[in-house]
Amino acid sequence: MSMFKIQQPIKPPQPIKPPQPIQPPQPPQSIQPIQPIQHIKYLGDGQFEFVKNTQFKVYFQEAHKVITQCDLWEWLRDYDNKNGYNSGFEETKEYKNPQLERIRVGICDAKYGHTHSGSSYFIVLRTMDFISKYGYVMFAQTCCN
C-alpha cells in the first residue's frame, strides 16, 4: 500500500465574469404635488398652542374664530386664489371678493386686528388657507417641526 493518497485531478478555474456596471437610480416618472384633502373633519380648536410667537398666535386665533363664525372654511378650501389675497384690499369693486371682505372686516374688527401690517394679514390668510386645505394637525406638524 502506498503512503500517498491519489488526489483527484484539479479542475481549471472558472473564468471570472466582468462586473456589471452599476446603474444610477432612476428619477421618479413624475412627482405628484400634495393634493388638498376634500373633506377635512378637523380644522382645529383655534388655540394654536404650538405657535411660539405670541403676536402671530393671537392673529391666528382671531382669524380662525372669524372664519369659523362666518362659516367660510369650505369656501376658503375651494377658493381659487390665483390673484392671491389682494382682492380683499383692492379699491375697485370688480376685484373685491365679498367673502374675503367678510374675513377682512372680521379680522380688522377683532381685538388686535388694528395691529396688522399688510404682510401679517397675508401671512395669516395663507395660514388659514393651508389649514382649510390640509388641516390643523398638518399645520401644527409643518409649523413646529
C-alpha positions as CSV (number, residue, x, y, z in Angstrom):
1,M,0.0,0.0,0.0
2,S,1.2,3.4,-0.9
3,M,1.7,6.2,1.6
4,F,0.3,8.7,-0.7
5,K,-3.3,9.2,-1.5
6,I,-4.3,9.6,-5.0
7,Q,-5.7,13.0,-5.5
8,Q,-8.4,14.0,-7.7
9,P,-7.4,15.9,-10.8
10,I,-7.5,19.7,-10.2
11,K,-10.3,21.4,-12.2
12,P,-9.3,24.5,-14.1
13,P,-10.7,27.7,-12.5
14,Q,-13.9,29.1,-13.9
15,P,-13.5,32.2,-16.0
16,I,-14.3,35.4,-14.0
17,K,-17.2,37.4,-15.3
18,P,-16.6,41.1,-15.6
19,P,-18.7,43.1,-13.0
20,Q,-21.9,44.5,-14.2
21,P,-21.9,48.3,-14.4
22,I,-23.8,50.0,-11.5
23,Q,-26.9,51.7,-12.8
24,P,-27.6,55.1,-11.3
25,P,-31.0,55.4,-9.6
26,Q,-33.8,56.5,-11.9
27,P,-35.7,59.6,-11.0
28,P,-39.4,59.1,-10.5
29,Q,-41.6,59.5,-13.6
30,S,-43.4,62.4,-12.1
31,I,-43.5,64.0,-8.7
32,Q,-47.1,64.4,-7.5
33,P,-47.8,67.6,-5.5
34,I,-49.7,67.2,-2.2
35,Q,-53.4,67.3,-3.1
36,P,-55.8,69.1,-0.8
37,I,-58.0,66.9,1.3
38,Q,-61.5,67.2,0.1
39,H,-63.3,66.7,3.4
40,I,-61.3,67.7,6.4
41,K,-63.0,66.8,9.6
42,Y,-60.7,68.6,12.0
43,L,-59.9,72.3,11.4
44,G,-58.6,72.8,14.9
45,D,-59.8,74.3,18.1
46,G,-58.3,77.6,17.2
47,Q,-55.9,77.7,20.2
48,F,-52.6,77.4,18.3
49,E,-50.8,76.3,21.5
50,F,-47.9,75.1,19.4
51,V,-47.2,78.6,17.9
52,K,-44.4,80.2,19.9
53,N,-44.6,83.8,18.5
54,T,-47.3,85.3,20.7
55,Q,-48.3,88.0,18.2
56,F,-48.9,85.5,15.4
57,K,-50.6,83.2,17.9
58,V,-53.2,85.9,18.6
59,Y,-53.6,86.7,14.9
60,F,-54.1,83.0,14.1
61,Q,-56.6,82.6,16.9
62,E,-58.6,85.7,15.8
63,A,-58.7,84.7,12.1
64,H,-59.7,81.1,13.0
65,K,-62.5,82.4,15.1
66,V,-63.7,84.8,12.3
67,I,-63.6,82.2,9.6
68,T,-65.5,79.7,11.9
69,Q,-68.1,82.3,12.9
70,C,-68.6,83.3,9.2
71,D,-68.8,79.6,8.3
72,L,-66.2,80.1,5.5
73,W,-63.9,77.1,5.9
74,E,-65.3,75.2,2.9
75,W,-65.4,78.3,0.8
76,L,-61.7,79.1,1.7
77,R,-60.7,75.5,0.9
78,D,-62.3,75.8,-2.6
79,Y,-61.3,79.4,-3.2
80,D,-59.0,79.8,-6.3
81,N,-56.6,82.4,-5.0
82,K,-54.7,82.8,-8.3
83,N,-54.7,86.6,-7.6
84,G,-53.6,86.0,-4.1
85,Y,-55.5,87.6,-1.3
86,N,-55.0,91.1,-2.5
87,S,-58.6,91.2,-3.7
88,G,-59.7,91.8,-0.1
89,F,-57.8,95.1,-0.2
90,E,-58.5,96.2,-3.7
91,E,-60.3,99.6,-4.1
92,T,-62.0,98.7,-7.4
93,K,-65.2,96.8,-7.0
94,E,-64.6,94.4,-9.8
95,Y,-61.8,92.8,-7.9
96,K,-63.4,92.9,-4.5
97,N,-64.4,89.5,-3.2
98,P,-67.4,89.6,-0.7
99,Q,-66.2,86.5,1.2
100,L,-62.7,87.9,1.6
101,E,-64.2,91.2,2.6
102,R,-66.2,89.4,5.4
103,I,-62.9,87.8,6.6
104,R,-61.0,91.1,6.4
105,V,-63.6,93.1,8.3
106,G,-63.9,90.4,10.9
107,I,-60.1,90.3,11.4
108,C,-59.8,94.1,11.5
109,D,-62.7,94.4,14.0
110,A,-61.1,91.8,16.3
111,K,-59.2,93.0,19.4
112,Y,-55.8,93.0,17.8
113,G,-56.9,93.4,14.2
114,H,-55.8,97.1,14.0
115,T,-52.2,96.0,14.7
116,H,-51.9,94.0,11.4
117,S,-49.5,95.1,8.7
118,G,-50.3,94.1,5.2
119,S,-47.7,91.3,5.4
120,S,-49.0,89.9,8.7
121,Y,-52.6,89.9,7.2
122,F,-51.4,87.9,4.2
123,I,-49.4,85.5,6.3
124,V,-52.5,84.9,8.4
125,L,-54.7,84.4,5.4
126,R,-52.2,82.0,3.8
127,T,-52.0,80.0,7.1
128,M,-55.8,79.8,7.3
129,D,-55.8,78.7,3.6
130,F,-53.3,76.0,4.4
131,I,-55.4,74.8,7.3
132,S,-58.6,74.8,5.2
133,K,-56.8,72.6,2.6
134,Y,-54.6,70.3,4.7
135,G,-55.9,70.5,8.2
136,Y,-54.9,71.8,11.6
137,V,-52.8,68.8,12.5
138,M,-50.7,69.1,9.3
139,F,-50.2,72.8,10.0
140,A,-49.0,72.0,13.6
141,Q,-46.6,69.4,12.2
142,T,-45.3,71.8,9.5
143,C,-45.2,74.8,11.7
144,C,-43.3,73.3,14.6
145,N,-41.1,70.7,13.1
